[in-house]
Structures are given as structure tokens and as C-alpha cells.
Amino acid sequence: MSGQQGRPERVIHQDYIVRQRYNNALPPPPGAPKLLDIPTDGLAYYTSPSFATRLARQEPLNIEADAFLGMGIDLLGVPGYFDGDESAVMAPDIPPPVHPKDRKLLRPLKSLGQPKTENAGVSFLRRTQYTAEEAGRSRSDPTAPRSSVNHSVKKRRQTDASKDEPINILRSAIKSFDIANPSDAYKGPDVEQKIRGFAPTTVEMDAWKKPVHPSNPKLKLIDTYPVLPDFDALTDSNGYVVAKFAGNPANATTSYDERMEVGLLHPIDLTPAQMVEYKSRFAAHEADPINYPNPGLPTFDYHFFLPADVQTAKNMKKKFDVNDPERDDPKLYTNKGKSGQKDSFRLNHVRIYETGLQSSNGTHPYQEVVLALFDPELEDQMAGTTAGDGSGRANPRQKGAYYLPIISKVQLKPRRSKHLAQMGLQGSAVNVDDTEKIDAADLTVRELDEMELDLRATYKATLGVVSETKV
């Protein structure tokens, strides 16, 4: 107590802060602010395209160059140009190899800025999951010894390489057929005409009996179709051609034009000059297939025809349907023949089309196929008949998904006017001397003759079919 009373008191200094507010009681100025209206029309005039165009025409080019601007385009010195030989000024058929320093300039824009993958040289036949596993393993475990990682990758590659052998690929394909048809499975030794497939596992057999969707197991299988070749629909050219029009060939309408299903494309014969050019290209390919690509099928021009009305199109589809009981009715023909001519379908000429783009699968016709699903019971239900109703209609074909080979795909575009060709503004693809003008075509349907049957049987023999069934 005595110590506390004798201690002097500490003085604390405090600052007093005063805030004063002043009010402006003066009224606002009576006049509003004055804004000057400055016109800006000149800016729009000087930035218009017309001003720049007129300026470019008025001001001469300050360029000192020769008459050819540094490029030798004098055609007088080109050998054979005025004789019709333009090979000296055309690009070569085989482009020269690109310099290694220029390859980087030819890279697509999408690849710029992307790192190169380590497995860029992996074959496309190799399963991608192995590549992903190897890349993921090396990234996820950076502390793993490099020798062990390389050893696992090397071992995986050796195993996959054995599966990529042609004989093993063939055995795997045969195994899938053996699973689908166990009674037809070949169990003997390998011979020239018969190869034994791999033995299917229990898991594979169960997957065939109870299939499960790989990404959505909740989906339920409703029906299956066996995949079969359609020998009865095989043409005398061993395949079909898919034609795609660049524009609508029929009149523009808001509804679907049913006549397009029975449209007729009639190829125009090649001119002698076009035939000589095609044969020379084909001969060059046979002599040197490495440097000269396969020219494929020749490119034709086509006459395109359409029925005059929808009823004619419906009658034509009935005539083409082999399962329709009324297909042999002569009343289906809408154009009655005169002076001893047969009844027919009248198709009006629309226009001439030329080939824009064309891809050919002649050497591998089954590289692209089209599937047609056929169910006899469903066909009978749609026709209102059954197998035992006494109608006499029967479907000899079994249920299946029938595939047909596609030998070529063509994109068609309207042919340019002949007047341009006569003026020399069009290539030699148009036959200027062709003055034939077709207004319509009469179509009749018949069975195949002996020559066509023999030609189709030749293609069937290449597929292992020796018997001919006449439809």
C-alpha cells in the first residue's frame, strides 16, 4: 500500500478531433450547360470503302518492275503449249518431296502448341488401351525404376505383336463364327482351305448367350439379326454405287419427294479422248503403282430422270419388290405403248450431272457395305398376310441383316453450260459435239438374261457360291 501511494501518476495525452461541416446554401446556376454540336460526317466518309477504292485508282503504284512483274509468264517460249500440250505449265502428277525444314510449316493449326506423344509411332491396329495404360503408368509412378517400366512395356509389346499376326487375326475371326454357330465349328487340323479357330472361353460363350451393352448395362436386347451376304441382290458389276447430289435435283418443296426413290441415272459414254486418257493413266499405274496412284473407275456424266407423278413412283416400287404379289400385274405400267410397243414407265429428263468427287473401292469392294434388315414375319404383318393364310405368298429368304458391297461413292453436281465450253472457258470434260437432246425415257422391268446370270455367277464363285438361284 505504501509503495502504491508513493508512485507518481502517469499522464496520458489525448487529442481532441473536431469535424466541421459547411452547408452550401447557394442555388444552382440558372443556365443549363451548353453543348456544342460538332459534325462527324467526315470520319464516316474517310473510313468508307468507296474512298479507299477511289484513292487506290487515283494514286499510281510506285513499283518499278518489268512487264511480267518478275514472273516468266510469256507463253511464247513454252514448248508445245499452242499445240494443245499444257504439261509444261501444269503441276507434276507426283509432287516433289518436301524439304525437312519446310515440314514444320505444313503442320495443321490444331497441332501447334501441342506436345508430341511418346507413342506416336504405334500402329493403328494396336489396341489403344495398351497405349493408355503404358502412358498412365509412366506418369502416375515417376519414382519407379526406369528399368522395370521399360521391361513391362517391352513385354506387353511382344504379347500384342503375336496377336497381330495374320494367322492369329484369322483364328480370332473364325472363333467369333464358331461361337455363333457351334455346330459348324471346324475341329480338325489346319489345311489350305480350313483353319481352326481359337477355342472360345466360357466367358465369351456366356456373353454370346446373354449379351450386355458395353456402356449401358440397363439396355435390354429385343431382337437379333444374323449378318448374311445378299447373293440374290448381287449386281452384274459386283457392287453398288452411292450417288450424292450437291443440291436438290427435284423442285424445291416443303415435303419429301417420293419420286427420288426410283430416280434413274444413265451414264453418258466417254469420248475417245477421255477413254485414251483414262487408259494411259491406268497403264501408268500398272507399270509403276508406287508413283502413279490407281485411277479407279472412270468419271462419267449422267442423264437424270424422274417419274412425272407420285403414282408412277409407287407403281415402280411395287414392280421392283420381289415379295409383292402384284409385281407381275401389267396394269402397273402407267405409259401405254403405241403401235406395237410395250407398256412402260415414263420418266422425264431433269438435267445432266457431272462427277464432282469420286472414291472407289474396286480392289476391296467389302471395305464399305450397306445393311438391309429383313424379317419375314414383319413383312407378312405389314402386308396383312401370314405364312399359312393360303395367299400363295412365301418369303424364301431367312431373317437377317443382308450386306451389299459398295464399290464407289460419287458426288454429282449440275453440268456447266455447253456455251462456256464452246467459248473455250470450260475444260474438255464436256462433249461439245454431243447434240443429242433427251426429253424422256421409257422403262420396262424384265428378268435377267443368260449373259447377266453368267456374269453374276462369276462374282458369286469368287465368294464361294457355286449354285445359281433364279429369282
C-alpha positions as a Python dict, from the first residue, in 0.01 Angstrom:
ca = {
    (1, 'M'): (0, 0, 0),
    (2, 'S'): (276, 239, 87),
    (3, 'G'): (453, 161, -245),
    (4, 'Q'): (145, 231, -449),
    (5, 'Q'): (74, 561, -277),
    (6, 'G'): (429, 690, -328),
    (7, 'R'): (430, 610, -708),
    (8, 'P'): (355, 922, -923),
    (9, 'E'): (55, 907, -1154),
    (10, 'R'): (122, 863, -1528),
    (11, 'V'): (-21, 1135, -1751),
    (12, 'I'): (-193, 1019, -2072),
    (13, 'H'): (-216, 1273, -2355),
    (14, 'Q'): (-531, 1268, -2570),
    (15, 'D'): (-601, 1461, -2891),
    (16, 'Y'): (-946, 1603, -2943),
    (17, 'I'): (-1059, 1573, -3304),
    (18, 'V'): (-1322, 1816, -3430),
    (19, 'R'): (-1502, 1775, -3761),
    (20, 'Q'): (-1684, 2072, -3902),
    (21, 'R'): (-1941, 2061, -4179),
    (22, 'Y'): (-2026, 2353, -4402),
    (23, 'N'): (-2351, 2373, -4599),
    (24, 'N'): (-2370, 2547, -4937),
    (25, 'A'): (-2700, 2728, -4939),
    (26, 'L'): (-2645, 2888, -5281),
    (27, 'P'): (-2896, 2787, -5552),
    (28, 'P'): (-2773, 2609, -5874),
    (29, 'P'): (-2686, 2830, -6170),
    (30, 'P'): (-2993, 2925, -6370),
    (31, 'G'): (-2848, 2838, -6718),
    (32, 'A'): (-2807, 2479, -6836),
    (33, 'P'): (-2461, 2367, -6966),
    (34, 'K'): (-2415, 2445, -7331),
    (35, 'L'): (-2304, 2151, -7556),
    (36, 'L'): (-2153, 2215, -7895),
    (37, 'D'): (-2285, 2000, -8185),
    (38, 'I'): (-1972, 1913, -8382),
    (39, 'P'): (-2045, 1726, -8707),
    (40, 'T'): (-1860, 1392, -8754),
    (41, 'D'): (-1970, 1309, -9110),
    (42, 'G'): (-1618, 1338, -9242),
    (43, 'L'): (-1496, 1044, -9035),
    (44, 'A'): (-1753, 810, -9187),
    (45, 'Y'): (-1660, 934, -9533),
    (46, 'Y'): (-1289, 872, -9494),
    (47, 'T'): (-1342, 525, -9349),
    (48, 'S'): (-1583, 408, -9620),
    (49, 'P'): (-1463, 151, -9880),
    (50, 'S'): (-1553, 386, -10165),
    (51, 'F'): (-1296, 644, -10051),
    (52, 'A'): (-1018, 385, -10031),
    (53, 'T'): (-1114, 241, -10372),
    (54, 'R'): (-1110, 582, -10540),
    (55, 'L'): (-780, 667, -10371),
    (56, 'A'): (-624, 343, -10498),
    (57, 'R'): (-736, 424, -10852),
    (58, 'Q'): (-609, 782, -10844),
    (59, 'E'): (-269, 716, -10693),
    (60, 'P'): (-31, 533, -10928),
    (61, 'L'): (169, 237, -10799),
    (62, 'N'): (523, 333, -10713),
    (63, 'I'): (668, -1, -10826),
    (64, 'E'): (945, -39, -11076),
    (65, 'A'): (916, -386, -11235),
    (66, 'D'): (920, -543, -11575),
    (67, 'A'): (615, -633, -11776),
    (68, 'F'): (586, -974, -11610),
    (69, 'L'): (640, -847, -11250),
    (70, 'G'): (933, -1080, -11204),
    (71, 'M'): (747, -1394, -11320),
    (72, 'G'): (816, -1552, -11656),
    (73, 'I'): (463, -1596, -11787),
    (74, 'D'): (542, -1547, -12154),
    (75, 'L'): (372, -1847, -12318),
    (76, 'L'): (554, -1798, -12648),
    (77, 'G'): (859, -1977, -12515),
    (78, 'V'): (670, -2272, -12361),
    (79, 'P'): (723, -2577, -12585),
    (80, 'G'): (406, -2740, -12713),
    (81, 'Y'): (166, -2504, -12539),
    (82, 'F'): (-7, -2380, -12855),
    (83, 'D'): (-21, -2739, -12985),
    (84, 'G'): (-252, -2841, -12701),
    (85, 'D'): (19, -2976, -12468),
    (86, 'E'): (-13, -2793, -12134),
    (87, 'S'): (211, -3029, -11938),
    (88, 'A'): (489, -2769, -11918),
    (89, 'V'): (274, -2524, -11719),
    (90, 'M'): (80, -2781, -11516),
    (91, 'A'): (179, -2910, -11177),
    (92, 'P'): (350, -3251, -11185),
    (93, 'D'): (141, -3558, -11112),
    (94, 'I'): (391, -3665, -10849),
    (95, 'P'): (476, -3368, -10622),
    (96, 'P'): (842, -3332, -10527),
    (97, 'P'): (940, -3436, -10175),
    (98, 'V'): (914, -3168, -9909),
    (99, 'H'): (1237, -3040, -9758),
    (100, 'P'): (1275, -3142, -9391),
    (101, 'K'): (1297, -2775, -9288),
    (102, 'D'): (965, -2699, -9458),
    (103, 'R'): (769, -2982, -9296),
    (104, 'K'): (712, -2776, -8983),
    (105, 'L'): (542, -2510, -9196),
    (106, 'L'): (293, -2768, -9327),
    (107, 'R'): (170, -2871, -8984),
    (108, 'P'): (-203, -2805, -8928),
    (109, 'L'): (-304, -2524, -8697),
    (110, 'K'): (-462, -2765, -8449),
    (111, 'S'): (-129, -2937, -8385),
    (112, 'L'): (57, -2615, -8299),
    (113, 'G'): (140, -2585, -7932),
    (114, 'Q'): (59, -2949, -7856),
    (115, 'P'): (335, -3173, -7720),
    (116, 'K'): (434, -3477, -7916),
    (117, 'T'): (318, -3808, -7772),
    (118, 'E'): (574, -4068, -7684),
    (119, 'N'): (389, -4343, -7869),
    (120, 'A'): (336, -4153, -8192),
    (121, 'G'): (466, -4446, -8399),
    (122, 'V'): (224, -4703, -8262),
    (123, 'S'): (34, -4886, -8534),
    (124, 'F'): (-338, -4816, -8567),
    (125, 'L'): (-401, -5190, -8543),
    (126, 'R'): (-274, -5194, -8188),
    (127, 'R'): (-537, -5167, -7918),
    (128, 'T'): (-544, -4817, -7770),
    (129, 'Q'): (-598, -4937, -7414),
    (130, 'Y'): (-243, -5074, -7403),
    (131, 'T'): (-102, -4740, -7511),
    (132, 'A'): (-311, -4559, -7248),
    (133, 'E'): (-201, -4800, -6975),
    (134, 'E'): (167, -4753, -7059),
    (135, 'A'): (140, -4373, -7070),
    (136, 'G'): (-63, -4365, -6746),
    (137, 'R'): (181, -4596, -6569),
    (138, 'S'): (483, -4382, -6655),
    (139, 'R'): (307, -4061, -6542),
    (140, 'S'): (149, -4198, -6226),
    (141, 'D'): (464, -4364, -6089),
    (142, 'P'): (759, -4133, -6159),
    (143, 'T'): (963, -4289, -5874),
    (144, 'A'): (951, -4636, -6025),
    (145, 'P'): (1282, -4765, -6161),
    (146, 'R'): (1313, -4699, -6531),
    (147, 'S'): (1437, -5048, -6599),
    (148, 'S'): (1122, -5208, -6457),
    (149, 'V'): (894, -4976, -6655),
    (150, 'N'): (1076, -5045, -6980),
    (151, 'H'): (1070, -5417, -6908),
    (152, 'S'): (691, -5419, -6863),
    (153, 'V'): (638, -5214, -7177),
    (154, 'K'): (864, -5441, -7378),
    (155, 'K'): (687, -5749, -7253),
    (156, 'R'): (345, -5603, -7337),
    (157, 'R'): (457, -5517, -7689),
    (158, 'Q'): (583, -5869, -7751),
    (159, 'T'): (249, -6014, -7643),
    (160, 'D'): (50, -5776, -7862),
    (161, 'A'): (273, -5838, -8164),
    (162, 'S'): (187, -6207, -8156),
    (163, 'K'): (-184, -6125, -8164),
    (164, 'D'): (-133, -5902, -8467),
    (165, 'E'): (-2, -6190, -8676),
    (166, 'P'): (-229, -6261, -8978),
    (167, 'I'): (-287, -6622, -8875),
    (168, 'N'): (-391, -6519, -8523),
    (169, 'I'): (-624, -6249, -8656),
    (170, 'L'): (-783, -6511, -8881),
    (171, 'R'): (-821, -6754, -8591),
    (172, 'S'): (-988, -6485, -8380),
    (173, 'A'): (-1233, -6409, -8661),
    (174, 'I'): (-1313, -6779, -8706),
    (175, 'K'): (-1367, -6808, -8330),
    (176, 'S'): (-1646, -6550, -8347),
    (177, 'F'): (-1822, -6757, -8614),
    (178, 'D'): (-1773, -7074, -8408),
    (179, 'I'): (-1937, -6905, -8109),
    (180, 'A'): (-2237, -6804, -8320),
    (181, 'N'): (-2263, -7148, -8490),
    (182, 'P'): (-2109, -7416, -8267),
    (183, 'S'): (-2236, -7698, -8490),
    (184, 'D'): (-2032, -7568, -8787),
    (185, 'A'): (-1707, -7526, -8591),
    (186, 'Y'): (-1407, -7694, -8754),
    (187, 'K'): (-1207, -7905, -8506),
    (188, 'G'): (-961, -8078, -8739),
    (189, 'P'): (-602, -7986, -8826),
    (190, 'D'): (-515, -7678, -9027),
    (191, 'V'): (-523, -7732, -9402),
    (192, 'E'): (-513, -7497, -9701),
    (193, 'Q'): (-889, -7443, -9718),
    (194, 'K'): (-979, -7479, -9348),
    (195, 'I'): (-825, -7308, -9048),
    (196, 'R'): (-911, -7398, -8691),
    (197, 'G'): (-1017, -7105, -8477),
    (198, 'F'): (-918, -7032, -8120),
    (199, 'A'): (-1111, -7220, -7853),
    (200, 'P'): (-1379, -6989, -7707),
    (201, 'T'): (-1377, -6935, -7333),
    (202, 'T'): (-1673, -6977, -7101),
    (203, 'V'): (-1698, -6601, -7055),
    (204, 'E'): (-1722, -6550, -7433),
    (205, 'M'): (-1991, -6816, -7466),
    (206, 'D'): (-2195, -6658, -7186),
    (207, 'A'): (-2153, -6313, -7344),
    (208, 'W'): (-2297, -6451, -7668),
    (209, 'K'): (-2596, -6612, -7496),
    (210, 'K'): (-2665, -6312, -7272),
    (211, 'P'): (-2527, -6002, -7444),
    (212, 'V'): (-2479, -5687, -7236),
    (213, 'H'): (-2434, -5337, -7374),
    (214, 'P'): (-2073, -5226, -7306),
    (215, 'S'): (-2159, -4873, -7187),
    (216, 'N'): (-2521, -4904, -7069),
    (217, 'P'): (-2593, -5237, -6896),
    (218, 'K'): (-2957, -5134, -6834),
    (219, 'L'): (-3044, -5171, -7204),
    (220, 'K'): (-3234, -5487, -7290),
    (221, 'L'): (-3181, -5680, -7610),
    (222, 'I'): (-3507, -5700, -7808),
    (223, 'D'): (-3408, -5887, -8123),
    (224, 'T'): (-3105, -6001, -8320),
    (225, 'Y'): (-3034, -6041, -8692),
    (226, 'P'): (-2769, -6269, -8839),
    (227, 'V'): (-2538, -6088, -9082),
    (228, 'L'): (-2559, -6261, -9422),
    (229, 'P'): (-2443, -6182, -9776),
    (230, 'D'): (-2721, -6088, -10018),
    (231, 'F'): (-2640, -6309, -10317),
    (232, 'D'): (-2978, -6254, -10482),
    (233, 'A'): (-2921, -5875, -10493),
    (234, 'L'): (-2566, -5904, -10628),
    (235, 'T'): (-2538, -5699, -10947),
    (236, 'D'): (-2351, -5779, -11268),
    (237, 'S'): (-2091, -5517, -11164),
    (238, 'N'): (-2023, -5686, -10826),
    (239, 'G'): (-2146, -5394, -10617),
    (240, 'Y'): (-2343, -5075, -10579),
    (241, 'V'): (-2268, -4706, -10626),
    (242, 'V'): (-2376, -4444, -10370),
    (243, 'A'): (-2463, -4118, -10550),
    (244, 'K'): (-2499, -3792, -10357),
    (245, 'F'): (-2631, -3476, -10521),
    (246, 'A'): (-2470, -3142, -10446),
    (247, 'G'): (-2816, -2980, -10449),
    (248, 'N'): (-3180, -3081, -10459),
    (249, 'P'): (-3237, -3233, -10806),
    (250, 'A'): (-3615, -3205, -10781),
    (251, 'N'): (-3822, -2891, -10746),
    (252, 'A'): (-3793, -2725, -10406),
    (253, 'T'): (-4086, -2839, -10193),
    (254, 'T'): (-4168, -2844, -9823),
    (255, 'S'): (-4244, -3221, -9826),
    (256, 'Y'): (-4046, -3530, -9912),
    (257, 'D'): (-4045, -3617, -10283),
    (258, 'E'): (-4116, -3989, -10314),
    (259, 'R'): (-4006, -3989, -10678),
    (260, 'M'): (-3642, -3966, -10572),
    (261, 'E'): (-3655, -4330, -10456),
    (262, 'V'): (-3692, -4450, -10816),
    (263, 'G'): (-3486, -4186, -10997),
    (264, 'L'): (-3278, -4308, -11291),
    (265, 'L'): (-2915, -4215, -11361),
    (266, 'H'): (-2798, -4310, -11710),
    (267, 'P'): (-2421, -4273, -11772),
    (268, 'I'): (-2304, -4094, -12086),
    (269, 'D'): (-2037, -4274, -12287),
    (270, 'L'): (-1687, -4136, -12263),
    (271, 'T'): (-1543, -3954, -12560),
    (272, 'P'): (-1247, -4115, -12742),
    (273, 'A'): (-1010, -3857, -12591),
    (274, 'Q'): (-1133, -3929, -12238),
    (275, 'M'): (-1101, -4303, -12294),
    (276, 'V'): (-742, -4267, -12418),
    (277, 'E'): (-652, -4050, -12118),
    (278, 'Y'): (-804, -4299, -11872),
    (279, 'K'): (-625, -4596, -12033),
    (280, 'S'): (-293, -4412, -12022),
    (281, 'R'): (-336, -4336, -11650),
    (282, 'F'): (-432, -4695, -11580),
    (283, 'A'): (-133, -4827, -11779),
    (284, 'A'): (99, -4594, -11586),
    (285, 'H'): (-39, -4729, -11258),
    (286, 'E'): (16, -5090, -11363),
    (287, 'A'): (373, -5011, -11469),
    (288, 'D'): (462, -4811, -11157),
    (289, 'P'): (196, -4845, -10883),
    (290, 'I'): (413, -4666, -10626),
    (291, 'N'): (447, -4334, -10803),
    (292, 'Y'): (121, -4343, -11002),
    (293, 'P'): (-196, -4397, -10794),
    (294, 'N'): (-481, -4615, -10908),
    (295, 'P'): (-718, -4400, -11119),
    (296, 'G'): (-1014, -4608, -11002),
    (297, 'L'): (-1333, -4608, -11201),
    (298, 'P'): (-1371, -4360, -11488),
    (299, 'T'): (-1573, -4046, -11418),
    (300, 'F'): (-1894, -4018, -11619),
    (301, 'D'): (-2159, -3761, -11688),
    (302, 'Y'): (-2515, -3876, -11620),
    (303, 'H'): (-2864, -3813, -11752),
    (304, 'F'): (-3104, -3789, -11458),
    (305, 'F'): (-3469, -3888, -11495),
    (306, 'L'): (-3766, -3870, -11257),
    (307, 'P'): (-4124, -4000, -11290),
    (308, 'A'): (-4385, -3745, -11386),
    (309, 'D'): (-4604, -3811, -11079),
    (310, 'V'): (-4601, -3988, -10743),
    (311, 'Q'): (-4836, -4267, -10857),
    (312, 'T'): (-4584, -4377, -11118),
    (313, 'A'): (-4317, -4392, -10847),
    (314, 'K'): (-4539, -4610, -10627),
    (315, 'N'): (-4610, -4848, -10914),
    (316, 'M'): (-4237, -4872, -10989),
    (317, 'K'): (-4160, -4967, -10628),
    (318, 'K'): (-4426, -5238, -10646),
    (319, 'K'): (-4268, -5367, -10964),
    (320, 'F'): (-3925, -5384, -10802),
    (321, 'D'): (-4048, -5560, -10486),
    (322, 'V'): (-3993, -5934, -10537),
    (323, 'N'): (-4220, -6014, -10241),
    (324, 'D'): (-4516, -5812, -10369),
    (325, 'P'): (-4788, -6043, -10508),
    (326, 'E'): (-4894, -5776, -10760),
    (327, 'R'): (-4548, -5715, -10908),
    (328, 'D'): (-4636, -5903, -11231),
    (329, 'D'): (-4958, -5709, -11289),
    (330, 'P'): (-4930, -5539, -11632),
    (331, 'K'): (-5158, -5261, -11511),
    (332, 'L'): (-4874, -5119, -11304),
    (333, 'Y'): (-4726, -4962, -11617),
    (334, 'T'): (-4856, -4607, -11648),
    (335, 'N'): (-4739, -4539, -12004),
    (336, 'K'): (-4937, -4743, -12256),
    (337, 'G'): (-4739, -4845, -12562),
    (338, 'K'): (-4843, -4736, -12909),
    (339, 'S'): (-4811, -4915, -13246),
    (340, 'G'): (-4693, -5244, -13103),
    (341, 'Q'): (-4463, -5102, -12834),
    (342, 'K'): (-4463, -5245, -12482),
    (343, 'D'): (-4615, -5069, -12185),
    (344, 'S'): (-4359, -4886, -11973),
    (345, 'F'): (-4293, -4627, -11707),
    (346, 'R'): (-4237, -4277, -11846),
    (347, 'L'): (-3957, -4081, -11675),
    (348, 'N'): (-3894, -3718, -11765),
    (349, 'H'): (-3545, -3586, -11819),
    (350, 'V'): (-3440, -3343, -11542),
    (351, 'R'): (-3084, -3237, -11627),
    (352, 'I'): (-2730, -3363, -11693),
    (353, 'Y'): (-2498, -3412, -11397),
    (354, 'E'): (-2122, -3440, -11391),
    (355, 'T'): (-1899, -3614, -11138),
    (356, 'G'): (-1759, -3376, -10878),
    (357, 'L'): (-1589, -3617, -10636),
    (358, 'Q'): (-1549, -3991, -10664),
    (359, 'S'): (-1393, -4256, -10441),
    (360, 'S'): (-1353, -4617, -10549),
    (361, 'N'): (-1333, -4942, -10354),
    (362, 'G'): (-1287, -5164, -10658),
    (363, 'T'): (-995, -5362, -10517),
    (364, 'H'): (-1170, -5401, -10178),
    (365, 'P'): (-1545, -5398, -10251),
    (366, 'Y'): (-1639, -5506, -9898),
    (367, 'Q'): (-1448, -5226, -9729),
    (368, 'E'): (-1777, -5034, -9712),
    (369, 'V'): (-2112, -5212, -9709),
    (370, 'V'): (-2477, -5125, -9668),
    (371, 'L'): (-2705, -5332, -9444),
    (372, 'A'): (-3068, -5417, -9523),
    (373, 'L'): (-3273, -5568, -9238),
    (374, 'F'): (-3526, -5833, -9342),
    (375, 'D'): (-3779, -6012, -9120),
    (376, 'P'): (-4036, -6241, -9295),
    (377, 'E'): (-4285, -6218, -9009),
    (378, 'L'): (-4269, -5840, -9004),
    (379, 'E'): (-4313, -5831, -9383),
    (380, 'D'): (-4621, -6054, -9357),
    (381, 'Q'): (-4771, -5837, -9086),
    (382, 'M'): (-4722, -5521, -9291),
    (383, 'A'): (-4877, -5688, -9596),
    (384, 'G'): (-5169, -5824, -9393),
    (385, 'T'): (-5085, -6190, -9468),
    (386, 'T'): (-4947, -6484, -9277),
    (387, 'A'): (-4744, -6786, -9378),
    (388, 'G'): (-5043, -7018, -9377),
    (389, 'D'): (-5328, -6798, -9499),
    (390, 'G'): (-5340, -6961, -9841),
    (391, 'S'): (-5238, -6645, -10024),
    (392, 'G'): (-4960, -6826, -10204),
    (393, 'R'): (-4706, -6569, -10097),
    (394, 'A'): (-4396, -6703, -9928),
    (395, 'N'): (-4067, -6548, -9828),
    (396, 'P'): (-3788, -6786, -9931),
    (397, 'R'): (-3526, -6572, -9761),
    (398, 'Q'): (-3450, -6615, -9395),
    (399, 'K'): (-3440, -6343, -9136),
    (400, 'G'): (-3116, -6148, -9134),
    (401, 'A'): (-2919, -5830, -9192),
    (402, 'Y'): (-2808, -5863, -9554),
    (403, 'Y'): (-2499, -5669, -9656),
    (404, 'L'): (-2422, -5537, -10003),
    (405, 'P'): (-2081, -5416, -10121),
    (406, 'I'): (-2025, -5052, -10217),
    (407, 'I'): (-1769, -5022, -10496),
    (408, 'S'): (-1787, -4646, -10543),
    (409, 'K'): (-1924, -4323, -10397),
    (410, 'V'): (-1996, -4032, -10629),
    (411, 'Q'): (-2092, -3671, -10565),
    (412, 'L'): (-2289, -3525, -10856),
    (413, 'K'): (-2328, -3160, -10950),
    (414, 'P'): (-2514, -2998, -11241),
    (415, 'R'): (-2305, -2988, -11555),
    (416, 'R'): (-2195, -2647, -11674),
    (417, 'S'): (-2348, -2498, -11985),
    (418, 'K'): (-2216, -2605, -12323),
    (419, 'H'): (-2194, -2242, -12425),
    (420, 'L'): (-1899, -2199, -12189),
    (421, 'A'): (-1725, -2495, -12350),
    (422, 'Q'): (-1786, -2356, -12696),
    (423, 'M'): (-1628, -2028, -12588),
    (424, 'G'): (-1324, -2214, -12456),
    (425, 'L'): (-1399, -2129, -12091),
    (426, 'Q'): (-1455, -2488, -11985),
    (427, 'G'): (-1245, -2800, -11974),
    (428, 'S'): (-1258, -3085, -12219),
    (429, 'A'): (-1481, -3291, -11988),
    (430, 'V'): (-1790, -3169, -12176),
    (431, 'N'): (-1856, -3318, -12515),
    (432, 'V'): (-1926, -3012, -12726),
    (433, 'D'): (-2022, -3221, -13029),
    (434, 'D'): (-2292, -3404, -12837),
    (435, 'T'): (-2609, -3252, -12975),
    (436, 'E'): (-2840, -3532, -12861),
    (437, 'K'): (-3125, -3397, -12653),
    (438, 'I'): (-3332, -3640, -12446),
    (439, 'D'): (-3677, -3543, -12324),
    (440, 'A'): (-3791, -3865, -12155),
    (441, 'A'): (-3706, -4232, -12106),
    (442, 'D'): (-3939, -4534, -12111),
    (443, 'L'): (-3850, -4802, -11856),
    (444, 'T'): (-3959, -5169, -11860),
    (445, 'V'): (-3867, -5431, -11600),
    (446, 'R'): (-3757, -5782, -11703),
    (447, 'E'): (-3575, -6082, -11563),
    (448, 'L'): (-3200, -6127, -11602),
    (449, 'D'): (-3088, -6283, -11929),
    (450, 'E'): (-2836, -6565, -11962),
    (451, 'M'): (-2536, -6337, -12008),
    (452, 'E'): (-2621, -6134, -11698),
    (453, 'L'): (-2678, -6450, -11495),
    (454, 'D'): (-2340, -6589, -11603),
    (455, 'L'): (-2167, -6264, -11513),
    (456, 'R'): (-2330, -6257, -11171),
    (457, 'A'): (-2242, -6623, -11118),
    (458, 'T'): (-1878, -6534, -11184),
    (459, 'Y'): (-1878, -6290, -10894),
    (460, 'K'): (-2061, -6540, -10675),
    (461, 'A'): (-1796, -6802, -10749),
    (462, 'T'): (-1530, -6568, -10604),
    (463, 'L'): (-1731, -6566, -10279),
    (464, 'G'): (-1757, -6945, -10262),
    (465, 'V'): (-2110, -6979, -10405),
    (466, 'V'): (-2135, -7233, -10687),
    (467, 'S'): (-2513, -7265, -10727),
    (468, 'E'): (-2731, -7012, -10905),
    (469, 'T'): (-3082, -6941, -10787),
    (470, 'K'): (-3302, -6768, -11038),
    (471, 'V'): (-3543, -6521, -10881),
}
